[in-house]
Amino acid sequence: MNSNKVIAIDGYASTGKSTLAKMLSQHYNLNFIDSGAFYRAVTLFALEEGFLKDNYFDQVALESALEKLTLKFEPETRFLFLNGENISNKIRLARVSDHVSSIAAFPIVRKFLLYQQRQMANENGLVMDGRDIGTIVFPNADHKFFFTARPEVRARRRYDELINQGQEITFDEVLNNLIHRDKTDIARDIAPLRKADDALEIDTSEVTLDQVFNYLLEKIDSK
Ligand code: CDP
């Protein structure tokens, strides 16, 4: 495969997109970008600056503060830095997960991140995962995949991951958050979650990571 290829992986929350995107990026020696981490970072920023509270959002304040915001993603470690601070753990906290989909629906936020995401597609190509990568960010991507899985399976995997990270959360809270985020992501006006017409859909409910990985390699190498 040429080294400047773009591979787009979209799909529902917690279907294994980022894990597989990283595995592909290592296999093909491409950059890897977890676009969801950037939406989480803007949400964390809005919460920490006090622009966002449970029933309050100051869109104007966030918009003017966005220009001071620098985000840097380190593909190897999957660390994300917000104005120099490593926020990789904080962006996975429940209060960020609870608000991220509503923040991601705002046109100013999407415009800000769309620009940054397109800038990241340099001469080396990349694997990027998210919700609108194959439809909006890179509609001409060389390979497009769309991941689905049953909600209970997704919630179980995410629950185990969060518990391993030491978070205090229940299975039902995780499940409800995934269902709520999917609904909000599908319903928004700008760049909603949907499968690109030319994306290949993969249900990851009953298969291992390695099985999905091998299937993706087969599809990519045979195209
Ligand atoms: O890892 P998980 O599947 O739970 O979600 P994520 O990739 O971290 O994305 C968090 C949220 O960011 C999603 O629920 C979307 O609301 C938003 N997002 C988006 O709108 N567009 C993207 N390209 C990526 C994420």
Residues whose N, C-alpha, C, O or C-beta is under 5 A from the ligand:
A	BS01	CDP	Y12 A13 S14 T15 S35 G36 A37 Y39 V100 S101 A104 D129 G130 R131 D132 R181 D185
